[in-house]
Amino acid sequence: MIERKGFFIYFDDVECLNKLDKMLVNLFYVSEKEKYALIYFDVNKKKAVIDALKKNPGITSFEDALTEVDKYQFNG
């Protein structure tokens, strides 16, 4: 079982999500109208994901998802 972490990403432009797809994250949900996305990623790569999100100019902010990921199993 892989430990996963979730983030809500708030963005200005949908084009910045193309960069997220190329990172080591799973894009779970996107709301173009509300301009946010939900991503999941491996806990071991949290620092690298945070650094990449901070460098992305289209992303305005991000925060921890409040869902309990422990209930879900992701097989790698």
Secondary structure, 3 states (H helix, E strand, C coil): CCCEEEEEEEECCCCHHHHHHHCCEEEEEEECCCCEEEEEEEHHHHHHHHHHHHHCCCEEEEEECCCCHHHCCCCC
